[in-house]
Structure formats: structure tokens, C-alpha cells
Amino acid sequence: MTASLTITERAADQIRNQLAKRGSGVGIRVGVRKSGCSGYMYNLEYVDEPKAEDLVYEAHGAKVFVDPEVMSLIEGTEMDYVSEGLQSMFRFNNPNVTAECGCGESFSVG
């Protein structure tokens, strides 16, 4: 089974827009770090130079890079970009999540 991450068209548009505004970069790295009230938090950073071990997902003209070590936590996740009220943000629809904190910033997996 191949590891998977899906990028929606809205998320791809936002990645391309952010890279254009920044003026450099080849994509966004999605990471996971221990933190928050539920155990893990998503971490996003610009990628100027991909790492040799990176898993690369591309859709709608945008690239997302993932360290293979965190792939088990986000396997099957859909990366979307949503607007809710005055906030716009990347949203991760992760089928592995068993609990999320009330603020939506952190999650745990079973």
C-alpha cells in the first residue's frame, strides 16, 4: 500500500499563492510534532530545498513534502483550505484522528 496525502484544489491554490507572495520556494512541508492538549500538532513550513527522503505529493500545480517518519500519523489525510468567519486556514481531514482538543489545534491517533 502506498502512503497517501490528498491536496484539494483550494489548498493547492493557497500554497501557490503563498509561494508567489513569498517569491521563492518549491512547496510546503507538512509535519507533525508532539504538542497541544491532545498530543500532536500539524506544523507547516516552506520548502526551498527538498530533502532526499521526503515523500512528495503533487496536485493542482502545488507540491507538499512529508517526512516519511510522520506519514503513519497522517496516512490518508486530505489537506484542504477553508474560510470560517474571519479566519482562513489549512484544514487536515485525517481519518486516523481519535480525538481533537476543543480549539482544533491538536489531535491524537489511536
WOUR-V154109 format. One record per residue. PHI is phi in whole degrees, 0 to 359 (999 if undefined). NEAR is the number of other ideal C-beta (glycine too) atoms within 8 Angstrom. Layout:
BEGIN
PHI/NEAR  PHI/NEAR
END
This chain:
BEGIN
999/2  274/3  298/9  223/7  215/14  255/9  244/14  286/12  297/7  297/9  294/13  298/13  301/11  293/11  299/14  299/10  297/8  295/10  294/13  295/7  297/6  289/8  89/4  197/6  113/9  250/8  172/14  239/15  262/13  259/14  236/11  226/10  227/7  289/4  178/6  73/10  277/6  250/10  125/8  227/14  227/10  284/9  229/8  245/8  211/7  289/11  243/13  262/6  230/5  298/9  273/7  303/4  275/5  303/12  272/10  241/10  242/12  228/8  203/10  53/8  80/6  234/14  245/11  237/15  251/15  223/16  290/12  304/9  294/4  258/10  300/11  297/5  279/10  238/14  309/10  82/8  285/12  256/9  263/14  234/11  230/12  231/8  242/5  229/6  61/4  270/2  255/6  235/7  201/7  286/10  238/8  250/11  266/7  257/11  290/7  273/11  290/9  255/6  202/7  230/9  284/11  298/5  276/6  79/5  274/6  227/13  210/13  229/11  238/10  275/4
END
